[in-house]
Structures are given as structure tokens and as C-alpha cells.
Amino acid sequence: MSELLPQRQYRRKISLTPLVDVIFLLLIFFMLTSQIAPFSIISLSTAKIEKDIEQINIPQEADIGPTNFGALISVMNGGVSINGERVAYEKIDQALAQLRLAGITAAIISPRSASSVQDLITVLEAVKRASFETIKIRKAKN
């Protein structure tokens, strides 16, 4: 007789607590893996760079003044040296603009071993903004 009576179907309640937990975990994951500051992309041509560095043959021991090549930029920790003159990172754009006005279109960038990669990238971006036609990077100085 119980088979003839309509049976009640129980609806399962969906618990929202696990769903909120998963959403919270995803939120934390995306907050930790997203970029706060975008990285800059600088294209570097690596073809024959070692050969070019050897042909330049600049003395390793000291910064030198202007060369036939143009400007020599030594990248140091906390600043740069452009043709032997110390320049702070805040004033590098002005110094490079003066070189461009003087007709210099090429530069050699020489990082010191104590300088960081970010220091080198800061100088490369400044040289790119100054529209130098030829840029060469030589091996790090000790």
C-alpha cells in the first residue's frame, strides 16, 4: 500500500560555504600571481655581439672620455658614468639628450659587476628614449 502513495522527494540543499572557500582561495591565488608593475620589453640583437665587443677593444681599467664610437656609459650601482662624468639615474635622460643634440648617435654600455640587472635595464630604457641609433653592450667590468 505504501507503493501507491506519492513519495516525497527531498531536495538537497546546496551548501554555499565550500563555494565561498573556493572563491576566496582563487582570489588569493590571482592576487599573488598577478603583476603589479609591468615589465618592460627591450629587444636586443645578439647577432655577432661578441665579435663587435672584441673589435671595440676599450681598456678595462678606467672610464675613458668620448671615443670615435660616441658615448661610453658605465652602469654602476646607484648611478651611471657618461664619458667619465657621474650622473644620477634621475638625470640620465637630460644627459643623453645633450649628447644627442651634440650629434652623438651611438653608445657603448658597460655594466660593472656590482650593478644589478635593473640598473642596466634602466639605462637601456633611457638610451632607447633618447633615440640612439647604435647601442652596444660590453662585458661587465670587475
NULO-943257 format. One line per field, with one value per residue: residue in one letter; chain; x, y, z of N, C-alpha, C, O, CB in turn. Coordinates in nm, 3 decimals, padded with zeros to 5 digits. Glycine has a CB too. Example, Ala and Ser with C-alpha at 12.3 -4.5 7.8 and 13.67 -1.06 7.14 Angstrom:
res = A|S
chain = A|A
n.c1 = 01.319|01.285
n.c2 = -00.569|-00.225
n.c3 = 00.780|00.708
ca.c1 = 01.230|01.367
ca.c2 = -00.450|-00.106
ca.c3 = 00.780|00.714
c.c1 = 01.320|01.290
c.c2 = -00.330|00.003
c.c3 = 00.780|00.787
o.c1 = 01.424|01.341
o.c2 = -00.332|00.114
o.c3 = 00.846|00.804
cb.c1 = 01.131|01.408
cb.c2 = -00.447|-00.060
cb.c3 = 00.905|00.572
This chain:
res = M|S|E|L|L|P|Q|R|Q|Y|R|R|K|I|S|L|T|P|L|V|D|V|I|F|L|L|L|I|F|F|M|L|T|S|Q|I|A|P|F|S|I|I|S|L|S|T|A|K|I|E|K|D|I|E|Q|I|N|I|P|Q|E|A|D|I|G|P|T|N|F|G|A|L|I|S|V|M|N|G|G|V|S|I|N|G|E|R|V|A|Y|E|K|I|D|Q|A|L|A|Q|L|R|L|A|G|I|T|A|A|I|I|S|P|R|S|A|S|S|V|Q|D|L|I|T|V|L|E|A|V|K|R|A|S|F|E|T|I|K|I|R|K|A|K|N
chain = A|A|A|A|A|A|A|A|A|A|A|A|A|A|A|A|A|A|A|A|A|A|A|A|A|A|A|A|A|A|A|A|A|A|A|A|A|A|A|A|A|A|A|A|A|A|A|A|A|A|A|A|A|A|A|A|A|A|A|A|A|A|A|A|A|A|A|A|A|A|A|A|A|A|A|A|A|A|A|A|A|A|A|A|A|A|A|A|A|A|A|A|A|A|A|A|A|A|A|A|A|A|A|A|A|A|A|A|A|A|A|A|A|A|A|A|A|A|A|A|A|A|A|A|A|A|A|A|A|A|A|A|A|A|A|A|A|A|A|A|A|A
n.c1 = 00.079|00.200|00.330|00.153|00.099|00.199|00.544|00.753|00.986|01.295|01.462|01.794|01.983|02.201|02.510|02.664|02.901|03.143|03.173|03.219|03.461|03.627|03.618|03.736|03.996|04.077|04.074|04.281|04.495|04.504|04.557|04.814|04.965|04.946|05.077|05.206|05.356|05.419|05.651|05.917|05.976|06.256|06.404|06.684|06.949|07.137|07.315|07.638|07.750|07.960|08.181|08.170|08.219|08.482|08.611|08.588|08.755|08.819|08.997|08.998|09.047|08.972|08.726|08.682|08.709|08.512|08.477|08.563|08.344|08.125|07.936|08.041|07.895|07.900|07.761|07.677|07.630|07.379|07.413|07.526|07.803|07.877|08.076|08.286|08.181|07.998|07.656|07.335|07.063|06.821|06.877|06.963|06.824|06.832|07.109|07.164|07.007|07.146|07.379|07.273|07.192|07.440|07.514|07.589|07.532|07.564|07.632|07.820|07.747|07.854|07.835|07.914|08.039|07.918|07.679|07.322|07.082|06.853|06.954|07.097|06.884|06.738|06.915|06.925|06.658|06.653|06.842|06.712|06.486|06.617|06.675|06.909|07.104|07.281|07.361|07.574|07.654|07.893|08.104|08.071|08.245|08.492
n.c2 = -00.118|00.121|00.174|00.288|00.541|00.878|00.942|01.143|01.364|01.459|01.760|01.834|02.056|02.307|02.369|02.669|02.734|02.577|02.669|02.943|02.928|02.818|03.021|03.228|03.122|03.114|03.388|03.480|03.338|03.454|03.718|03.699|03.603|03.784|04.057|04.346|04.568|04.633|04.455|04.577|04.544|04.494|04.481|04.304|04.269|03.993|03.904|03.850|03.989|03.935|03.946|04.214|04.335|04.259|04.393|04.658|04.701|04.841|04.983|04.810|04.913|05.179|05.445|05.609|05.906|06.069|05.868|05.746|05.609|05.719|05.764|05.654|05.463|05.385|05.157|05.176|05.083|05.266|05.486|05.633|05.657|05.878|05.911|05.949|06.128|06.143|06.063|06.088|05.851|05.981|06.198|06.104|06.103|06.373|06.411|06.231|06.339|06.576|06.473|06.366|06.603|06.705|06.555|06.291|05.959|05.698|05.448|05.288|05.058|04.979|04.764|04.748|04.488|04.498|04.621|04.599|04.398|04.545|04.806|04.810|04.772|05.006|05.197|05.110|05.157|05.436|05.508|05.412|05.579|05.816|05.784|05.669|05.550|05.332|05.084|04.926|04.660|04.584|04.337|04.284|04.493|04.433
n.c3 = 00.000|00.058|-00.167|-00.337|-00.250|-00.308|-00.315|-00.121|-00.250|-00.154|-00.166|-00.214|-00.028|-00.137|-00.012|00.052|00.168|00.104|-00.160|-00.131|00.004|-00.197|-00.390|-00.245|-00.212|-00.482|-00.537|-00.368|-00.487|-00.749|-00.683|-00.575|-00.787|-00.994|-01.191|-01.050|-01.128|-01.461|-01.666|-01.866|-02.211|-02.394|-02.698|-02.799|-03.019|-03.073|-03.255|-03.365|-03.145|-02.967|-03.138|-03.216|-02.969|-02.920|-03.129|-03.056|-02.833|-02.575|-02.302|-01.987|-01.733|-01.654|-01.676|-01.981|-02.182|-02.442|-02.731|-03.064|-03.125|-02.995|-02.721|-02.401|-02.166|-01.841|-01.626|-01.297|-00.952|-00.825|-00.986|-01.300|-01.528|-01.770|-02.035|-01.851|-01.663|-01.365|-01.329|-01.192|-01.174|-01.203|-01.363|-01.604|-01.848|-01.928|-01.963|-02.171|-02.370|-02.419|-02.532|-02.768|-02.892|-02.943|-03.154|-03.128|-03.198|-03.127|-02.876|-02.617|-02.377|-02.063|-01.815|-01.465|-01.251|-01.001|-01.047|-01.082|-01.265|-01.305|-01.297|-01.539|-01.720|-01.671|-01.774|-02.042|-02.121|-02.099|-02.293|-02.515|-02.516|-02.577|-02.839|-02.962|-03.231|-03.258|-03.031|-02.812|-02.597|-02.363|-02.199|-01.845|-01.614|-01.361
ca.c1 = 00.000|00.286|00.373|00.052|00.103|00.311|00.660|00.810|01.125|01.365|01.561|01.916|02.023|02.340|02.581|02.745|03.027|03.259|03.185|03.283|03.600|03.699|03.629|03.835|04.128|04.108|04.103|04.417|04.588|04.520|04.621|04.956|05.035|04.934|05.185|05.169|05.422|05.450|05.790|05.935|06.037|06.357|06.458|06.828|07.001|07.256|07.397|07.776|07.781|08.094|08.277|08.168|08.282|08.627|08.662|08.590|08.882|08.831|09.067|08.909|09.080|08.914|08.634|08.753|08.626|08.445|08.550|08.515|08.217|08.018|07.931|08.067|07.808|07.932|07.649|07.724|07.525|07.341|07.430|07.598|07.910|07.867|08.204|08.367|08.110|07.894|07.520|07.236|06.962|06.713|06.919|07.023|06.754|06.884|07.246|07.161|06.951|07.254|07.466|07.204|07.200|07.579|07.534|07.634|07.421|07.598|07.676|07.863|07.702|07.946|07.794|08.010|07.990|07.835|07.549|07.217|07.016|06.759|07.033|07.123|06.757|06.707|06.999|06.880|06.534|06.686|06.908|06.606|06.407|06.700|06.680|07.041|07.092|07.360|07.387|07.648|07.675|08.015|08.107|08.077|08.374|08.503
ca.c2 = 00.000|00.238|00.200|00.366|00.680|00.952|00.956|01.278|01.375|01.560|01.839|01.857|02.196|02.330|02.446|02.772|02.752|02.533|02.753|03.067|02.894|02.803|03.155|03.301|03.068|03.162|03.531|03.492|03.291|03.552|03.838|03.674|03.573|03.890|04.155|04.479|04.660|04.560|04.450|04.638|04.454|04.561|04.385|04.311|04.187|03.927|03.857|03.899|04.086|03.907|03.996|04.360|04.374|04.242|04.494|04.789|04.695|04.953|04.940|04.771|04.965|05.308|05.509|05.700|06.012|06.038|05.784|05.759|05.540|05.804|05.780|05.537|05.471|05.282|05.137|05.145|05.072|05.396|05.593|05.596|05.746|05.900|05.969|05.985|06.216|06.074|06.114|06.011|05.791|06.078|06.297|06.038|06.146|06.504|06.395|06.164|06.436|06.668|06.400|06.359|06.736|06.723|06.475|06.154|05.868|05.562|05.438|05.160|05.046|04.890|04.746|04.698|04.362|04.526|04.676|04.499|04.389|04.657|04.924|04.800|04.793|05.148|05.268|05.073|05.229|05.577|05.518|05.391|05.704|05.921|05.751|05.639|05.459|05.211|05.059|04.802|04.627|04.504|04.253|04.356|04.518|04.384
ca.c3 = 00.000|00.060|-00.303|-00.407|-00.205|-00.369|-00.226|-00.114|-00.292|-00.077|-00.241|-00.138|-00.020|-00.174|00.090|-00.013|00.240|00.024|-00.278|-00.087|00.032|-00.323|-00.450|-00.167|-00.248|-00.617|-00.525|-00.313|-00.588|-00.856|-00.629|-00.555|-00.912|-01.094|-01.193|-01.002|-01.220|-01.584|-01.707|-01.996|-02.306|-02.476|-02.793|-02.815|-03.127|-03.021|-03.366|-03.373|-03.040|-02.915|-03.236|-03.206|-02.843|-02.936|-03.221|-02.991|-02.760|-02.482|-02.181|-01.878|-01.601|-01.615|-01.770|-02.070|-02.236|-02.567|-02.825|-03.201|-03.130|-02.944|-02.576|-02.319|-02.048|-01.741|-01.535|-01.162|-00.852|-00.773|-01.085|-01.422|-01.569|-01.914|-02.079|-01.736|-01.569|-01.288|-01.347|-01.117|-01.261|-01.227|-01.463|-01.720|-01.970|-01.968|-02.011|-02.301|-02.466|-02.456|-02.624|-02.897|-02.952|-02.988|-03.274|-03.098|-03.229|-03.087|-02.737|-02.561|-02.237|-01.994|-01.676|-01.367|-01.195|-00.884|-01.086|-01.094|-01.396|-01.313|-01.333|-01.682|-01.790|-01.659|-01.871|-02.176|-02.149|-02.119|-02.423|-02.615|-02.521|-02.638|-02.982|-03.014|-03.345|-03.235|-02.889|-02.791|-02.457|-02.347|-02.080|-01.717|-01.551|-01.222
c.c1 = 00.085|00.336|00.274|00.052|00.221|00.425|00.713|00.954|01.188|01.466|01.683|01.947|02.170|02.402|02.675|02.882|03.147|03.280|03.254|03.430|03.682|03.719|03.734|03.977|04.169|04.144|04.245|04.521|04.611|04.582|04.772|05.032|05.025|05.051|05.133|05.228|05.458|05.600|05.803|06.009|06.131|06.415|06.607|06.869|07.132|07.348|07.532|07.813|07.920|08.201|08.286|08.238|08.434|08.686|08.674|08.718|08.907|08.903|08.969|08.930|09.010|08.813|08.715|08.657|08.560|08.535|08.501|08.374|08.102|08.030|07.964|07.988|07.843|07.819|07.704|07.605|07.495|07.357|07.501|07.710|07.902|07.991|08.286|08.300|07.999|07.760|07.426|07.131|06.849|06.748|06.977|06.955|06.807|07.025|07.250|07.102|07.058|07.352|07.403|07.207|07.339|07.610|07.582|07.515|07.447|07.651|07.721|07.818|07.789|07.903|07.910|07.953|07.902|07.698|07.448|07.160|06.920|06.832|07.059|06.996|06.716|06.787|06.956|06.751|06.561|06.753|06.807|06.520|06.484|06.723|06.822|07.025|07.164|07.392|07.462|07.669|07.801|08.011|08.123|08.220|08.375|08.496
c.c2 = 00.127|00.271|00.285|00.513|00.752|00.970|01.098|01.274|01.490|01.630|01.858|02.005|02.207|02.418|02.544|02.791|02.699|02.620|02.884|03.042|02.884|02.939|03.238|03.253|03.113|03.311|03.552|03.448|03.396|03.682|03.818|03.651|03.683|03.987|04.288|04.583|04.583|04.564|04.517|04.541|04.535|04.456|04.409|04.219|04.126|03.877|03.928|03.996|04.061|03.962|04.148|04.407|04.365|04.349|04.630|04.805|04.820|04.905|04.913|04.853|05.095|05.353|05.605|05.803|05.972|05.959|05.812|05.703|05.629|05.821|05.647|05.554|05.354|05.276|05.094|05.132|05.211|05.510|05.542|05.696|05.757|05.977|06.023|06.076|06.138|06.143|06.026|05.957|05.890|06.176|06.235|06.080|06.279|06.492|06.329|06.255|06.535|06.601|06.391|06.494|06.765|06.637|06.334|06.061|05.724|05.562|05.296|05.161|04.939|04.874|04.700|04.571|04.385|04.581|04.565|04.499|04.505|04.786|04.925|04.826|04.939|05.229|05.236|05.145|05.377|05.598|05.500|05.517|05.816|05.896|05.737|05.535|05.327|05.201|04.926|04.784|04.541|04.427|04.337|04.374|04.462|04.498
c.c3 = 00.000|-00.079|-00.378|-00.366|-00.272|-00.269|-00.233|-00.162|-00.215|-00.167|-00.154|-00.141|-00.057|-00.066|00.020|00.055|00.160|-00.101|-00.243|-00.056|-00.096|-00.390|-00.376|-00.199|-00.389|-00.615|-00.472|-00.416|-00.696|-00.807|-00.615|-00.685|-01.017|-01.082|-01.143|-01.095|-01.347|-01.614|-01.842|-02.086|-02.393|-02.569|-02.811|-02.929|-03.079|-03.132|-03.366|-03.262|-02.982|-03.009|-03.230|-03.079|-02.856|-03.027|-03.155|-02.909|-02.674|-02.358|-02.067|-01.751|-01.562|-01.718|-01.856|-02.123|-02.365|-02.661|-02.966|-03.212|-03.086|-02.794|-02.508|-02.189|-01.957|-01.641|-01.400|-01.069|-00.796|-00.871|-01.207|-01.445|-01.721|-01.956|-01.962|-01.635|-01.501|-01.306|-01.266|-01.214|-01.294|-01.340|-01.589|-01.851|-02.020|-02.026|-02.149|-02.408|-02.511|-02.553|-02.763|-02.968|-03.005|-03.111|-03.252|-03.115|-03.185|-02.944|-02.706|-02.416|-02.172|-01.849|-01.588|-01.306|-01.071|-00.921|-01.105|-01.236|-01.413|-01.348|-01.484|-01.763|-01.784|-01.760|-02.014|-02.215|-02.176|-02.255|-02.536|-02.629|-02.590|-02.787|-03.036|-03.125|-03.321|-03.087|-02.881|-02.641|-02.448|-02.217|-01.955|-01.669|-01.412|-01.124
o.c1 = 00.043|00.380|00.311|00.009|00.328|00.403|00.715|01.034|01.138|01.546|01.674|01.938|02.253|02.353|02.757|02.968|03.246|03.394|03.339|03.515|03.794|03.827|03.811|04.068|04.286|04.236|04.320|04.624|04.725|04.653|04.849|05.152|05.091|05.115|05.030|05.159|05.521|05.666|05.710|06.093|06.091|06.467|06.650|06.827|07.227|07.449|07.538|07.902|07.990|08.301|08.395|08.308|08.506|08.799|08.760|08.781|09.002|08.875|08.870|08.838|08.990|08.812|08.806|08.535|08.552|08.656|08.408|08.296|07.991|08.124|07.919|08.012|07.819|07.784|07.769|07.493|07.579|07.318|07.533|07.710|07.918|08.010|08.348|08.357|07.915|07.751|07.436|07.112|06.789|06.658|07.035|07.022|06.826|07.056|07.330|07.144|07.061|07.401|07.472|07.222|07.356|07.720|07.613|07.410|07.362|07.707|07.670|07.849|07.797|07.931|07.995|07.832|07.819|07.609|07.482|07.187|06.906|06.778|07.044|07.001|06.664|06.734|06.952|06.737|06.501|06.723|06.816|06.484|06.424|06.783|06.853|06.943|07.114|07.443|07.418|07.698|07.813|07.923|08.181|08.303|08.269|08.503
o.c2 = 00.229|00.383|00.349|00.599|00.694|01.009|01.161|01.191|01.602|01.566|01.894|02.070|02.127|02.526|02.503|02.859|02.771|02.642|02.931|03.126|02.935|02.967|03.310|03.334|03.146|03.353|03.634|03.514|03.424|03.749|03.911|03.678|03.674|03.997|04.337|04.676|04.478|04.665|04.513|04.464|04.632|04.354|04.522|04.103|04.198|03.813|04.051|04.079|04.157|04.018|04.205|04.508|04.452|04.393|04.710|04.910|04.894|04.795|04.984|04.862|05.118|05.307|05.673|05.788|05.853|05.984|05.890|05.744|05.614|05.884|05.541|05.648|05.238|05.376|04.990|05.166|05.269|05.623|05.423|05.806|05.658|06.092|06.128|06.101|06.076|06.266|05.904|06.012|05.882|06.230|06.306|06.092|06.298|06.556|06.368|06.250|06.575|06.666|06.406|06.499|06.841|06.645|06.264|06.081|05.637|05.660|05.198|05.254|04.826|04.961|04.623|04.549|04.299|04.588|04.451|04.589|04.559|04.869|05.029|04.896|04.992|05.320|05.326|05.190|05.436|05.696|05.566|05.556|05.902|05.979|05.787|05.444|05.222|05.294|04.825|04.879|04.439|04.450|04.445|04.284|04.446|04.476
o.c3 = -00.054|-00.105|-00.477|-00.443|-00.291|-00.154|-00.339|-00.118|-00.214|-00.235|-00.037|-00.245|-00.013|-00.034|-00.062|00.000|00.148|-00.142|-00.319|-00.087|-00.102|-00.442|-00.438|-00.212|-00.411|-00.685|-00.526|-00.431|-00.731|-00.882|-00.639|-00.692|-01.120|-00.977|-01.188|-01.136|-01.339|-01.591|-01.924|-02.041|-02.458|-02.524|-02.835|-02.934|-03.049|-03.103|-03.366|-03.281|-02.950|-02.964|-03.236|-03.081|-02.807|-03.005|-03.192|-02.914|-02.696|-02.310|-02.052|-01.669|-01.443|-01.832|-01.808|-02.110|-02.397|-02.668|-02.986|-03.297|-03.136|-02.746|-02.553|-02.113|-01.992|-01.578|-01.388|-01.105|-00.727|-00.840|-01.218|-01.388|-01.792|-01.919|-01.972|-01.529|-01.567|-01.300|-01.271|-01.322|-01.401|-01.404|-01.672|-01.954|-02.141|-02.126|-02.234|-02.524|-02.627|-02.645|-02.864|-03.090|-03.100|-03.165|-03.348|-03.055|-03.204|-02.896|-02.760|-02.341|-02.219|-01.766|-01.633|-01.310|-01.039|-00.836|-01.138|-01.316|-01.523|-01.421|-01.549|-01.864|-01.883|-01.824|-02.098|-02.329|-02.265|-02.323|-02.640|-02.740|-02.654|-02.854|-03.145|-03.115|-03.361|-03.026|-02.936|-02.569|-02.516|-02.134|-01.957|-01.682|-01.350|-01.004
cb.c1 = -00.091|00.403|00.395|-00.083|00.115|00.264|00.771|00.801|01.136|01.433|01.502|02.035|01.996|02.352|02.660|02.670|03.021|03.241|03.047|03.212|03.608|03.623|03.492|03.807|04.126|03.989|04.000|04.431|04.535|04.386|04.559|04.973|04.982|04.799|05.245|05.217|05.549|05.371|05.843|06.012|05.930|06.469|06.385|06.901|07.021|07.217|07.325|07.797|07.675|08.114|08.238|08.023|08.232|08.658|08.573|08.467|08.996|08.691|09.169|08.928|09.225|09.024|08.518|08.821|08.707|08.398|08.535|08.609|08.221|07.883|07.793|08.221|07.656|08.068|07.548|07.821|07.567|07.420|07.507|07.504|08.050|07.736|08.178|08.490|08.053|07.930|07.479|07.170|06.903|06.683|07.020|07.014|06.603|06.885|07.328|07.080|06.830|07.329|07.496|07.059|07.159|07.676|07.628|07.694|07.393|07.703|07.563|08.020|07.549|08.091|07.680|08.041|08.109|07.906|07.562|07.104|06.941|06.683|07.167|07.180|06.646|06.734|07.147|06.860|06.436|06.778|07.021|06.518|06.368|06.834|06.607|07.137|07.145|07.491|07.254|07.784|07.550|08.139|08.221|07.995|08.407|08.634
cb.c2 = -00.002|00.215|00.071|00.306|00.687|01.090|00.854|01.335|01.398|01.498|01.977|01.774|02.254|02.398|02.352|02.903|02.682|02.387|02.780|03.124|02.762|02.707|03.228|03.286|02.914|03.138|03.600|03.407|03.161|03.581|03.874|03.555|03.447|03.966|04.169|04.502|04.725|04.618|04.305|04.772|04.381|04.628|04.394|04.273|04.271|03.812|03.878|03.966|04.079|03.756|03.950|04.410|04.286|04.103|04.503|04.806|04.678|05.013|05.046|04.626|04.987|05.414|05.585|05.624|06.136|06.167|05.634|05.687|05.416|05.747|05.831|05.519|05.469|05.312|05.032|05.254|04.974|05.426|05.709|05.591|05.695|05.978|06.080|06.049|06.340|06.068|06.118|06.098|05.666|06.156|06.390|05.887|06.156|06.600|06.312|06.035|06.511|06.716|06.260|06.312|06.844|06.689|06.543|06.143|05.870|05.501|05.479|05.139|05.009|04.944|04.644|04.805|04.272|04.625|04.759|04.526|04.254|04.673|04.926|04.662|04.704|05.199|05.230|04.922|05.214|05.626|05.413|05.269|05.748|05.930|05.856|05.588|05.525|05.212|05.055|04.804|04.553|04.592|04.150|04.282|04.668|04.307
cb.c3 = 00.117|00.153|-00.376|-00.381|-00.049|-00.421|-00.264|00.030|-00.446|00.047|-00.287|-00.196|00.122|-00.316|00.187|-00.013|00.375|-00.017|-00.338|00.036|00.110|-00.417|-00.448|-00.017|-00.241|-00.712|-00.433|-00.185|-00.651|-00.920|-00.493|-00.465|-00.969|-01.078|-01.335|-00.856|-01.155|-01.702|-01.712|-01.985|-02.392|-02.388|-02.929|-02.684|-03.257|-02.932|-03.500|-03.505|-02.928|-02.895|-03.379|-03.209|-02.727|-02.991|-03.342|-02.901|-02.858|-02.447|-02.137|-01.847|-01.594|-01.598|-01.696|-02.186|-02.256|-02.634|-02.791|-03.299|-03.045|-02.980|-02.531|-02.290|-02.088|-01.670|-01.590|-01.111|-00.739|-00.653|-01.025|-01.544|-01.521|-01.953|-02.180|-01.782|-01.642|-01.139|-01.498|-01.005|-01.195|-01.098|-01.402|-01.704|-01.945|-01.848|-01.911|-02.293|-02.404|-02.330|-02.571|-02.879|-02.851|-02.875|-03.362|-02.952|-03.376|-03.183|-02.642|-02.574|-02.227|-02.003|-01.667|-01.256|-01.158|-00.793|-01.215|-00.991|-01.411|-01.181|-01.256|-01.717|-01.730|-01.517|-01.851|-02.185|-02.033|-02.007|-02.435|-02.576|-02.380|-02.566|-03.061|-02.901|-03.469|-03.319|-02.804|-02.867|-02.396|-02.353|-02.090|-01.610|-01.548|-01.202
